[in-house]
Amino acid sequence: MILIELPKYLSPFKHILLLSSSSTTAPTPEWQQEVASMKSQLNALLSLYQRNTRNILEDFAHLFPHPP
């Protein structure tokens, strides 16, 4: 079993469990590649989410008065 810890702002999705086959043999190279690909895609999505969140805040910053 592989446990991926996500940032707090994704609390509804606290953990993603990827379960291996029930056998006790080592994971196949194909399975390891699939898991690596999924982790890479998840990291890319998290990065995009963080970037978009920052851009939204910057886009609307002009609507709020600046402190003196």
C-alpha positions in Angstrom: 0.0 0.0 0.0 1.2 3.5 -0.9 0.0 6.5 1.1 0.2 10.0 -0.4 -0.2 12.9 2.0 -2.0 15.9 0.5 -1.8 19.5 1.7 -4.3 20.7 4.3 -6.3 22.8 1.8 -7.3 19.5 0.2 -8.6 18.1 3.4 -11.7 16.5 1.8 -9.1 14.3 0.0 -6.8 13.8 2.9 -5.3 10.5 1.7 -5.2 8.6 -1.5 -4.6 5.0 -1.1 -3.2 3.0 -3.9 -3.6 -0.7 -3.2 -1.3 -3.2 -4.8 -2.4 -6.7 -5.7 -3.1 -9.1 -2.9 -0.1 -11.2 -3.8 3.1 -10.9 -1.7 5.4 -10.6 -4.8 7.2 -7.4 -5.6 5.3 -4.8 -7.7 5.9 -5.2 -11.5 7.9 -2.6 -13.3 4.6 -1.6 -15.2 2.8 -1.1 -11.9 5.7 1.0 -10.5 5.7 3.1 -13.7 1.9 3.6 -13.4 2.3 4.8 -9.8 5.1 7.1 -10.7 3.0 8.5 -13.5 0.0 9.1 -11.2 2.2 10.8 -8.6 3.6 13.1 -11.3 0.2 13.9 -12.6 -1.0 14.7 -9.1 1.9 16.9 -8.4 1.2 18.8 -11.7 -2.4 19.3 -10.7 -1.5 20.6 -7.3 1.0 23.0 -8.8 -1.5 24.2 -11.3 -4.1 24.7 -8.5 -1.7 26.6 -6.3 -0.7 28.8 -9.2 -4.3 29.5 -10.2 -5.2 30.3 -6.6 -2.4 32.8 -6.4 -3.4 34.4 -9.7 -7.0 34.8 -8.6 -5.9 36.6 -5.4 -3.7 38.9 -7.4 -6.4 39.6 -10.0 -8.9 40.7 -7.3 -6.4 42.5 -5.0 -7.3 45.9 -6.6 -10.9 45.6 -5.2 -9.7 45.9 -1.7 -8.3 49.1 -0.2 -4.6 49.1 0.6 -3.6 49.9 4.2 -2.1 53.4 4.6 
